[in-house]
């Protein structure tokens, strides 16, 4: 059974990143009026932002934002580090190319969660440690290592950079149009040309707002679809390194403690994770085929 890989797992992120880049080039072109200069300038800015996001500095910033810190107490070290090392060693056997310096971190949040960041960060919440058994934690950690192996964490950082850059461009465009509209409104009683400019600016501003909403909504839906697919692949990776039954048990725990509520259509479209029961069903099918 073959698991994912960066391009297989993150095709939507790559496509959407290209769209972000193209939009940025087009916007810069409005100011430079030179396509080559626009491409070079956008590539330099994007390259610098992505380089920072994927660097150790970017990873540290995300860890700080999430409240993830090194495991400090002896009790936590004695309990969590052997669990993590067992899973990590199995991942190295299956995927020798995996980063050899991945570290386990912990957050003080009581929510039941775990996540991976960048190339060498896996974190669990205090709530997950209290909720899951040692074997169930192994299944969860195998899942998070799957995200790193498949490049999901890098693709997410690239998407965040693209999203941030897109938001910055829209912010600048709105400022420019607001300035033009304010000046036009102040002078509108003196010249019909100014009135026309004010009207065109208003229409352009409305178009930007609508286009931005549609672009971001469609992007969120497509990236959420890709994210849900990545969750299945990460589950599969945990199975491939020997922790499928443990992960299934952990998912049953999550299913039992989750507070059910009716999600809106928009929430379902933008959900980054599949239904827990769907993940359990898929894992059970995989496990039954190899029983």
N, C-alpha and C positions, 0 to 999 in steps of 0.2 A: 504494500500500500504506500502510495507516494503522497507526501504532505504538500504544503504550499511552497512558497518562495516569494520573493519580493514582488515580482511582476504578476504572478498568478494571484496572489493574495490582495494586491493593492492597485489593480487596474483602474478603478474609479478615482482613486486619489491622484494617480498619474495624469489621467485625462483632465481632471478638474484643475490640477496644478498648471497644466498647459493652457487651459482657458484663462486662469488667473493671469498667467504670464502674457498671453495675447492681449487681454484687456489692458494690462499695465502698459504694454508697448503702444497700443492705440492711444491711451490717455497721454502718455509722455509725448507722443507725436503731435498732439494738439499744441504743445508748448515749444517743441524743437523744430517742427516742420521738416524733419530729416529722419527717414525710416532707419537708416543704419545707426545714427546716433541714438535713436530711441531704443533700438534693440540692445546696443552695447550698454547704455546707461541702465536699462532695466535689468539686464543680465548681471551687471556689477552689483546693483542694489540687492537683487534677489540672492545672488551668490553669497554676499556678505551676511544677509539675514539667515539663510539656510545654514551657512557655515557656523554661525553663532548658535543656532538652535540645535544642531547636531554635535556641537562640541561639548567637552566636559563642563564648560561654563553654562551652556544651555540646560544641560541635564541637572546641574546643581540648582539652577534657578527654579526648574520645575519641582524638584524635590522640596525646596524651601516653600514653594507655593502650596504644595500638598501636605506639608508638615511631616515629611518622611525624614527620619533620623537614623543613624546607626544603632544597632542593637547594643545596649549598654549594660544592663544588669546581668549578673552571672546566671540567674535563673532563666532569663530569656535566652542567653547564649547557649546554656546547656540543653534547653528544650528545642529551640528553633534552628540553630545552626546545623546540627546533625541531620535534621529533616531536610533542610535545604540542600546540604551537600550530597545527600543520597540521590535526590532528584537531579541535581546539577550533574553529577557523575554519569547518570544514565543518559542525560541529554548530550553530554560530550561524546559518549559512545556512538549514539545515533547520528549526531551532527558534529563532527570534529571541527568544523569551521566556526562553531559558536564562539562568541567572545569568551576569552579565558579569564576574565576578571569581573564577572557579574557578581554583585553584592546584594545581600538581603537587608532591607530596611524595614522599619516599623513606624506606624503612626498611632497616635493616641485616640483616634476616632473609634467610637463604639459601633459604628456601622459595620456590617459584615461585608468586607470588600478586600480585594487585592488588585494590584495593577503593576504594569511594567512601563518603564520610561527609557527612551533613547536606546543605548546599546548595552548598558551594564547596570541597570537598576531594576530590581524587583522589590515590591513593598507589600506588606500585609498590615491590615488594621488590627488594633487591639481587639476589636469586636470579632474578627475572624479567628484570632488565636483562642479566644474564650469559647467560641461557638463550635468550631470544627475539632474533630479528633486529629491525632497526629497523622493517621493515614489519609484522612480527608484533606488535610493541609498539603500533603504530597501531591494529590490530584490537582489541587488548585495551583500549586507552584509549577507543576508540569504544564498547565494551561498557560500561565504567564510567560514561561520560558518559550512556549510555542509562539507567542506574539513577537518576542525578540527575534527568534530564528526566522520567522516569516517576514520580518521587516515592518510589521504593522506599526511599531512604535516610532520608527523613523518616518514612515509615510504620514502618520498623524502630526508629527512636528512640522513636516513640510506643508501640510494642509493648513495648520495654524498660522504659519508664516504667510502663506498665500492669502488666507482670510484677513489677516492683519494688514497686509499690504493693500488689498482691495478696499478695506474699510478706510485706510488712510487716504487713498486716492479719492474715494467718494466724499470724504470729509473736506478735502482741499477743493474739489469741484463745487461743493455746496457753498463754501466760503466765497469762492470767486463769483458764483452766480448771485449770491446774496448781496455782495458788494455792488455788482452791476445793477441789480434790481433796485437797491436802495438809492443809488445815484440817479437811476432813470426815473424813479418815482419822484425824487426831489426836483427834477428838471422837466417832468412830463408836461406841465402846463405851458411850456415855452416853445416846444418843437414837436411836430407830429412824428418825426423820425425817432425821437427819444421814447415816445409812447409805444411805437412799434417794437423798439428794442426791449422795453420793459415787458411787453406782452410775450415776445419770443423767449426772453429769459425765464418768465414764469412757466411757459409751456415746457421749456427744456428742463427746468427744475422738477416739474411734475413727472416728466418722462424718466428722469434719473431715479426719482424715488420709486416709481412703479417697477422700472427695470431692475433696480437693486433688490427690491423685495422678491421679485420672481426669480432672479438669478440666485439669491441666497437660499430661497425655499427649495428650488430644484436641486441646488448643490447639497443642501442638508439631507434631502430625501435620498439622493444617489449615494452619498457618502455613508449614510446610515445603512443602506442596503449592503454596501461593501463591508461595513463594520460587522453586521450580523453574520455575513459569510465568513469573516475572519474568526468570529467566535467559534463557529463549527470547526474550522481548521485547527484552531488552538486546542479545542477539546480533543480532536483527533491526534494531535501531537502528544498530548498527555497520555493518551492510550498507547501510542507507538513506543513510548519510552517505559511503558509498564505500569502506568497508574490510572488506567481507564476505569477500573472498578472503584478505586478511591475517589475519582472525580465524580462518578455517577452517584456515589453515596453523598458527597458534598452537595451536589445539585439537588438531591432529594431533601437535604436539610434546608437549603435555600428556598425550595418550593414550599416547605412547611411553615417557615417563619415569615415569608413574604406577606405583606398586607394587600390582599386583592382589591382592585378597584377598576372601574370601567374607564379605560383610556379613550380619549377622543381619537378621531381618525388622524388628525395631524400628529398627535403624540405617537401613534402606532407607526406612521410613516417615518418619523424622525427617531424612532427607538434605535439605540446603538447595539442592543442585545436582543437576541431572539427570545421567545417565551422559554422559560426554564424547562417546562415540560417537553418542548420540542427538542431541546438539547439532550434531555434524558432519553427521549425516544431514539434519537439518532445514535447516541452512545450505546444504547441497548441493542440496537440493530447491528452495530459494528462488533460488539462483544459476542453476540449470538452467532455471528458468522465465523468466529474463530474459536468457539467453544469446543 
